[in-house]
């Protein structure tokens, strides 16, 4: 299988530089392979599943369309990231868990225990935490919305200050449920 090339771009966000790595989807539109609060794309490549890892990456000459969703999110539209296509690969539990993460609403964080239950494996709290830790597409697959069962922040690949900013930002801008 030939791996398609990938493009990346970095944008400033309130908690720091945010880099997104994309490749072309089946329809030619961009699909996120990895993203996170770094200005170094080489920090993102190791978290991309080996079967999806691009053979080379290029800096995007123009802005990537996905950056519009990042800007809208930072400007207060915390649902702007919901429809951004993402491609990750792993076993069935992680793949399902990442899908479930995308259903955790902004402003309503979950706990690892309740996230495990939502994934259909209520005793798999460590596996649920592992799904968050192995998530390559930070922000778009909002693993930051899962907290320790005791209410603490828990871990976050990009640091707890970034996680705290995201949670506070989403709490301030989350849509009011109908």
Residue, then its C-alpha position, 0 to 999 in steps of 0.5 A: x500500500x502506498x501511503x499518501x503524502x501529508x501536509x501540515x501547518x501550525x497556528x497560534x492558539x491561546x494555549x500555544x502553537x497548534x500543529x495539524x497534520x492532514x492527508x487527502x481523504x477518499x474525496x480529496x478533502x483533508x483528513x486529520x492524521x494527528x494534531x497537538x500543541x507543538x510547533x514541531x511536526x516531528x512530535x506528531x509523526x510517532x503517534x500516527x499508526x504505522x499503517x497511516x504514517x506518511x512517507x513524507x510531509x510538506x508544510x502547507x503553502x496555504x492555510x489548511x481548511x481545517x485551521x478555520x475550525x481551529x480558529x472558530x473553536x478558539x473564537x468561542x464556537x466550541x462545536x466547530x471541531x465536531x465535523x472535522x474528519x479524522x483518520x486513526x487506526x488501532x484495534x476495535x476497542x480504541x477505534x470505538x473509544x475514539x468514536x465515543x470521545x467525539x460524542x462527549x459534549x463541550x462543557x460537560x466533561x466525562x470521567x474515565x469510569x463513566x467513559x469506560x461505561x459509555x464504551x461498553x466496558x465499565x470495568x476497563x477504566x485503564x483501557x479507557x484512559x489508554x484510549x485518551x493517551x493514544x489519541x493522535x488527533x487532539x482537539x478534534x477527538x476531544x480526549x481533554x474532556x475526560x477527567x480522573x474519576x476523583x475530579x482531577x484533570x488527569x493526564x494530557x499529552x500536551x500538558x495539564x495547563x493546555x487541558x485546563x485552558x480547553x476545559x475552561x474555554x469550553x465551559x465558558x462557550x458551550x451551547x446551552x442544552x435545549 
